[in-house]
Structures are given as structure tokens and as C-alpha cells.
Amino acid sequence: MSLTETDLAAREALKARLGKGARFDAPNAPAEDLLLARRGTAYFARKLMELTDEALYEPAAISGLTRAHVVVRVSYEARYQALALEALVKGEVLERPEELPTLDLAATLPARALRHLFQHSEVHLNVCFRDLTEAQWDREMRLIDGSKTTPRALPLMRAKGIWQGAMDLGNGPRLKDMPERLR
């Protein structure tokens, strides 16, 4: 997937509308991967909002998990990436946050809380991506699992995870909706 002229024109129009005070991705940010992740996030959000509160606790497309588990997993993945980016920017060592409940416990949250968890985590990650400087996109960083990478690799990781998460909800997502690059 590459940015089309329509994508580029829409981005420039948005910049013109928002003016000088708005913040945008760094010029060297991986725009295509960020677009994949952001479109995947919108798709996941749509599939999530199609679910009734009761349906969140029904089985997901993954055996043994509920849809609530999928929402928590996708949200935690975003949160962990955001925390890793914040540590990179601050020059700190990333430590696993102790305040996050386990996946099984978090999956028992009320439906409204699950929806807010997803919404907040995706905004947090998007802000972290947007605020990276040109130099920071290529700095080495450590992820929550201890592996090393650069921020440049994270948007594609997020895209893969969020699109797979939408499929895992099991409420009618179609493989043909997923970008060909991720299938």
C-alpha cells in the first residue's frame, strides 16, 4: 500500500485547515505504515462499536477467549508501545507497568470501561507517534518484552496487531477488508 495522491492531498488540506498551531507526524515518519495502523484502528473501532455490551463477553474467533479479551489485548499492545516510545523520548529504561491488571482480570471490566480503554490507548499511541522528532524515528529502543527495535518498526507492528484484532472479534470482519499488504 502506498500513499495515493488523494491521501497526500487530504493530508495537505488538513494541515491548511488546522493551521500553524497543530502538530503533525515528522516528515520522515513511516507515513504508509502509520496510515495502515490508523485505518486498522478505525476499522477495529467500527467493529467494536457494532457489538452490544452483552456481545463483548461472548466468545471471540480465538478459542477460549471472549471479545473482551481481544479488546484488552489490542488496548494493552497500544499502551505498551506508547510507554516504550515515552521511555525513548525521556531517555529512560522501559519498565513493565505494574498497575495494569492481567488480561483475564481486565476482560471482566464493564463494557463501557473496555470501550474507553481501547479509545484512550489508541489516542495515547497516536500522540506518541505524532510527537516523535525526525531523529527519534531511527533510535534504538527496547520493547516491553525486552526486544530491541526502532520506532520506525512500530506502526507496521501496530497495523498487523490491530487488523488481526478486528478479525479476532469475530463479528463479521472480512478478510477482503484487510489491506492486501497485511493478508
N, C-alpha and C positions, 0 to 999 in steps of 0.2 A: 504494500500500500504506500503510495506516495501522496504528498500534498497536491491537490489539484489546484487549478487556477481559481476555482470557486472558493476552496479553503483559504488560499492566500489572500484573495480579495476580501473575504469575510473577516479575516484577522486584521487586515489593514483598516477596514471600515470600523471595526470595534475599537481599535486604537484611536482613530479620529474622533469617534463619539465620546469616548471616555476621557480624552484629553491628557495633559501632561502629568497630572497627579496619580494616574493609575499605574499599577505595576504589572509587568508582563514577563514572560519567560525570557531568559538570556538569549541573545542572538544565536549562540552556538548550542543551545539546548537541543536534544533529540526530538525535534518537532513531530516527526511521523510517529514515533513511539509514544510520545505524550498524547497525541491525538487518538491513537489506538486505546490507550488506557482511559482517557476521558470519555470516549464513546462507549467503551465497555462499562464504565461506571454508570453512565446514563442508561444503558440497556439493563444493567443489573437493578438499578433503582426502579425502572419501569416494571420489571418482573416482580420485584419485591412489593411494590405498591398494588399490584394486581392480586396479591394474596390477602385474604381476610386474616384477622388476628388469630382466629382458630386454626387456619391453614398453616400458620407459621410453625405449629407444633406437630404437624403431620410429617410422615416420612419424606425424606429428600430422595433424590435419584441415587444417592450413595447408601448402600445397605447399612443399617444400624444408626443412621443419623437423621435428625429432623431438619427441617428447613431452618429452624432457629440456629442449629449448629453451623449451617452453611453461612448464615448472616454473620455470626460471631467470628467464624474463621476468616471470612473476607474482610471484616472490620479490623480484626487483630493484625492481619497481614499489612493493611494500610497503616495502622498505628505503629507497628514495628518499623516499617520503612521510614515513616515520619520521624520517629525517635532516633533512628540511625542518621538521618540527614541533619537533624538538630545537633546531634553529638559532633558530627563532622564540622558543621559551621562554627560551633563553640570550641572546637579543638579538644573535645573531651573523649573519654573512652566510653563506649556504649555499654550500659549495664541493663540486664533484663529487668523490666519494671516489676516490682513486687505487688503493686496494687491491682493488677489485672487478675480477675478471677479465672479459674480454669475454664476451658471450652465447655465442659459439661455443666458447670455451675452457671456460666453466663448464658447458656442456652435456655435457662429457666427464667430469665428476665421477662417482665411483661412485654407484650408486643410493642407497645409504644416506646419502651426503652430500647428494644432491639433496633427499631427503625431509627431512633435518634443516635444510637451507637454507630450505625452504618453512616448516617449523614455526617456526623461530626468527624469520624475517621477519614472519610473521603475529602472533606474540606481541609482538614489538617494536612493531609498528604499533598493536596494540590497547592496549598500555600507554601509548603516546604519546597516543592518543585519550582514554583514561580520565583521564590526568593533566592535561589542559588545564583551565584555570580558565574561569569564565564569560566573563571579559573576553577571554581569548585566542582564543576561538572566532571572533571577528569582527575580529581584527587582520590587516592585510595581510601576506602572506608571499610569498617567491619560491620557486618550484619548481626542480628540478634543470635543467629546460630553459630557465630564465630567465623564464618567465611568472609573472605575479602573480595571486594569489587569496587566499582566506581559508581557514582550517582547516575552516570550515563546508562548503566545497565538496568536500573530500577524501573523506568517506565515500561519497558517491554516485559519485565517480570510481573509488574502490576497488571498489564494488559492481559497476559496469559492467565493470571490468577482470577481476575475479575470476570473475564469471559467464561472461564471454566466454572466459576461460582454461579453464574447465571444458569448454566446448563445443569449444575448440580441441584438447583432449586426444584427442578423437575415439574414446573408448572407451565409447560408448553413452549419453552425456548426451542428455537430451530437451529440446527447446525448451519443452515444456509444464511442465518442472520450473522453468524460469526465471520469476521473478516477472513478472507482466504489465507492470508499470511499466518493466521493462528490455528487453522484447522489441522 
